[in-house]
Amino acid sequence: MSDIAKALNLSWECLQQTCVTVEEQEHMDASFMILSLVNLFLKETGDNKESTSHVIMVLFQNNFQHLNNIGMKLFMSLKSLVQSKKLTLLEMFSEESSVEDKFKSIHSSVSSIQAKDKLIIFSNLNQLTYMGTPETDVFDIILYVKNTLSEHTCVLHCTHNKQDSVMENLNNAVKHLSSYVIQVSNLKTGFCKEISGHINVSNKYKSYKKTHHFLFTSRGVNVFLPGGISTR
């Protein structure tokens, strides 16, 4: 799966200590993109035997089983990573806990993990709005990421919905915070057996923006440039 990130010209060196937005568009499931970043992180940091690395996955929706199922299709088991203590799950989808309680729990867990390199994934940030979290509190979480977790790499996962102004405000704030924005979308023109969707990658500091196509296959996900041919 690290081949997905490499096809997009992404490396751990360029993502280190940055925020990365992964935005789902046109009802596309971007789980495979999140997992490819996990795979890239573990592979490239794992090559350094003198440095430990760890993934923290902050879940605002009870979707770990779904992520693990996608991972198994792409030959990566999240459950095995949990068992080998390379992955920590933080379940934040309780509506009873306040934003402040969530802050404290996340900060305590991140601080307690003894690893030089940490990848922190905030999955389904938009779910906070469905949980009834006030808009100001949602933005507090974004500021928390910016102000206290900047020494780590953070992946902020959200869903594009132009029909929901609160959700769009959240997405715009998340993307403004991020150095890299990865947008994953379905084809707007319908089904095509050669292309499953589009991936747009942009870097706001380098005025970089590039579009790739991708194709789901029985062996994983192939990423290629427009006009190119997917190797099935």
C-alpha positions as CSV (number, residue, x, y, z in Angstrom):
1,M,0.0,0.0,0.0
2,S,2.9,2.3,0.3
3,D,2.9,2.2,-3.5
4,I,-0.2,4.3,-3.4
5,A,1.6,7.1,-1.5
6,K,4.6,6.8,-3.7
7,A,2.5,7.1,-6.8
8,L,1.2,10.4,-5.4
9,N,4.8,11.5,-4.7
10,L,4.3,11.4,-1.0
11,S,7.1,10.3,1.4
12,W,7.4,10.3,5.2
13,E,10.2,12.9,4.8
14,C,7.7,15.5,3.3
15,L,4.9,14.6,5.6
16,Q,6.8,14.6,8.9
17,Q,5.5,17.1,11.5
18,T,2.7,18.3,9.2
19,C,-1.1,18.2,9.1
20,V,-2.6,16.3,6.2
21,T,-6.3,16.5,5.3
22,V,-8.0,13.5,3.7
23,E,-11.3,14.7,2.3
24,E,-14.0,12.4,0.9
25,Q,-16.0,13.8,-2.0
26,E,-18.9,12.5,-4.1
27,H,-19.7,9.8,-1.5
28,M,-16.4,8.1,-1.9
29,D,-14.9,6.0,0.9
30,A,-11.3,7.3,1.5
31,S,-10.4,4.6,4.0
32,F,-7.8,3.1,1.6
33,M,-6.0,6.5,1.5
34,I,-5.8,6.7,5.3
35,L,-4.5,3.2,5.5
36,S,-1.9,3.8,2.8
37,L,-0.5,6.7,4.9
38,V,-0.4,4.4,7.9
39,N,1.5,1.8,5.8
40,L,3.9,4.5,4.5
41,F,4.6,5.7,8.0
42,L,5.3,2.3,9.5
43,K,7.4,1.2,6.6
44,E,9.6,4.2,6.4
45,T,10.0,4.8,10.1
46,G,10.4,1.1,10.8
47,D,13.5,1.0,8.7
48,N,15.2,3.1,11.4
49,K,16.0,0.5,14.1
50,E,17.2,3.2,16.5
51,S,13.8,5.0,16.5
52,T,10.4,3.7,17.6
53,S,7.2,4.7,15.8
54,H,3.6,4.5,16.8
55,V,0.2,5.1,15.2
56,I,-2.7,6.7,17.3
57,M,-6.1,6.5,15.7
58,V,-8.7,8.8,17.2
59,L,-12.2,7.5,16.3
60,F,-15.2,9.8,16.4
61,Q,-17.3,7.0,14.9
62,N,-17.4,3.3,15.7
63,N,-15.8,2.3,12.4
64,F,-12.7,0.4,13.4
65,Q,-14.0,-2.9,12.1
66,H,-14.8,-1.2,8.7
67,L,-11.2,0.1,8.6
68,N,-9.8,-3.2,9.5
69,N,-11.9,-5.0,6.8
70,I,-10.6,-2.5,4.2
71,G,-7.1,-3.1,5.5
72,M,-7.4,-6.9,5.1
73,K,-8.4,-6.4,1.5
74,L,-5.2,-4.4,1.1
75,F,-3.1,-6.9,3.0
76,M,-2.7,-5.0,6.3
77,S,-4.4,-6.0,9.5
78,L,-5.1,-3.2,12.0
79,K,-6.0,-5.7,14.6
80,S,-2.5,-7.2,14.4
81,L,-1.0,-3.7,14.7
82,V,-3.0,-3.2,17.9
83,Q,-1.9,-6.6,19.3
84,S,1.7,-5.8,18.5
85,K,1.3,-2.4,20.3
86,K,2.1,-0.4,17.2
87,L,-1.4,1.1,17.0
88,T,-3.4,2.7,19.8
89,L,-7.2,3.3,19.5
90,L,-8.9,6.2,21.2
91,E,-12.7,5.9,21.0
92,M,-14.2,9.4,21.1
93,F,-17.7,8.7,19.9
94,S,-19.4,8.9,23.3
95,E,-21.9,11.8,23.3
96,E,-21.6,12.1,27.1
97,S,-18.0,13.3,27.2
98,S,-17.4,17.0,26.8
99,V,-14.9,18.4,24.3
100,E,-12.6,19.3,27.2
101,D,-12.7,15.6,28.4
102,K,-11.8,14.6,24.8
103,F,-8.9,17.0,24.8
104,K,-7.5,15.6,28.1
105,S,-7.9,12.0,27.0
106,I,-6.2,12.5,23.7
107,H,-3.4,14.6,25.2
108,S,-2.8,12.1,28.0
109,S,-2.7,9.1,25.6
110,V,-0.4,10.8,23.1
111,S,2.0,12.0,25.8
112,S,2.1,8.6,27.5
113,I,3.3,6.8,24.3
114,Q,7.1,6.5,24.3
115,A,7.9,6.8,20.6
116,K,10.0,9.3,18.6
117,D,7.7,9.3,15.6
118,K,4.0,9.4,16.0
119,L,1.2,9.4,13.4
120,I,-2.1,10.7,14.8
121,I,-5.2,10.0,12.7
122,F,-8.5,11.9,13.5
123,S,-11.1,9.7,11.7
124,N,-14.5,11.1,10.8
125,L,-14.1,14.6,12.3
126,N,-17.5,15.6,10.8
127,Q,-19.1,13.0,13.1
128,L,-18.7,15.6,15.9
129,T,-21.4,17.7,14.3
130,Y,-23.8,14.7,14.1
131,M,-23.1,14.1,17.8
132,G,-24.5,17.6,18.6
133,T,-21.2,19.1,19.4
134,P,-21.4,22.9,19.2
135,E,-19.6,24.5,16.2
136,T,-17.3,26.5,18.5
137,D,-16.2,23.3,20.3
138,V,-15.5,21.6,17.0
139,F,-13.2,24.4,16.1
140,D,-11.5,24.1,19.5
141,I,-10.5,20.6,18.6
142,I,-8.9,21.9,15.4
143,L,-7.0,24.6,17.3
144,Y,-5.9,21.9,19.8
145,V,-4.4,19.9,17.0
146,K,-2.6,23.0,15.7
147,N,-1.3,24.2,19.0
148,T,-0.4,21.1,20.9
149,L,0.3,18.3,18.3
150,S,2.4,20.2,15.7
151,E,5.5,18.1,16.6
152,H,3.7,15.0,15.2
153,T,2.2,14.2,11.9
154,C,-1.6,14.4,12.0
155,V,-4.1,13.1,9.4
156,L,-7.5,14.9,9.6
157,H,-10.2,12.9,7.9
158,C,-13.4,14.7,6.9
159,T,-16.3,14.4,4.4
160,H,-17.3,17.1,1.9
161,N,-21.0,18.1,2.0
162,K,-21.8,21.4,0.4
163,Q,-25.4,21.1,1.6
164,D,-24.3,21.4,5.3
165,S,-22.8,24.8,6.1
166,V,-21.5,23.8,9.5
167,M,-19.7,20.8,7.9
168,E,-18.3,22.9,5.2
169,N,-17.0,25.5,7.7
170,L,-15.3,22.6,9.5
171,N,-13.8,21.2,6.3
172,N,-12.5,24.7,5.3
173,A,-10.9,25.2,8.7
174,V,-9.3,21.7,8.6
175,K,-7.9,22.3,5.1
176,H,-6.6,25.7,6.1
177,L,-4.6,24.1,8.9
178,S,-3.1,21.4,6.7
179,S,0.0,21.5,4.5
180,Y,-1.3,18.8,2.3
181,V,-4.9,18.2,1.2
182,I,-5.8,14.9,-0.4
183,Q,-9.3,14.8,-1.9
184,V,-10.7,11.4,-2.9
185,S,-13.8,11.4,-5.1
186,N,-16.0,9.2,-7.3
187,L,-16.4,9.7,-11.0
188,K,-18.9,12.4,-11.7
189,T,-19.9,10.8,-15.0
190,G,-20.9,7.4,-13.7
191,F,-19.3,4.0,-13.8
192,C,-16.2,3.2,-15.7
193,K,-14.5,-0.2,-15.5
194,E,-11.0,1.3,-16.0
195,I,-11.3,4.1,-13.4
196,S,-12.8,4.0,-9.9
197,G,-12.2,7.7,-9.0
198,H,-9.9,10.6,-8.7
199,I,-7.3,11.7,-6.1
200,N,-6.3,15.3,-6.0
201,V,-3.2,16.2,-4.0
202,S,-2.2,19.8,-3.2
203,N,0.5,21.4,-1.1
204,K,-0.4,25.0,-0.2
205,Y,3.2,26.0,0.6
206,K,4.6,24.8,-2.8
207,S,1.6,25.8,-5.0
208,Y,1.5,22.1,-5.9
209,K,-1.7,20.4,-7.2
210,K,-1.9,17.2,-9.1
211,T,-4.7,14.8,-10.1
212,H,-4.4,11.1,-10.3
213,H,-6.9,8.3,-11.2
214,F,-7.3,5.1,-9.2
215,L,-8.8,1.7,-9.8
216,F,-9.9,-0.8,-7.2
217,T,-8.8,-4.3,-8.2
218,S,-8.9,-7.7,-6.5
219,R,-5.2,-7.1,-5.6
220,G,-5.6,-3.7,-4.1
221,V,-5.6,-0.1,-5.5
222,N,-3.8,1.1,-8.6
223,V,-2.9,4.8,-8.9
224,F,-2.0,6.3,-12.2
225,L,-1.9,9.7,-14.0
226,P,-4.8,10.7,-16.4
227,G,-4.1,9.3,-19.8
228,G,-2.2,6.4,-18.2
229,I,-3.1,2.8,-18.0
230,S,-3.7,0.9,-14.8
231,T,-1.9,-2.4,-14.4
232,R,-4.5,-4.7,-13.0
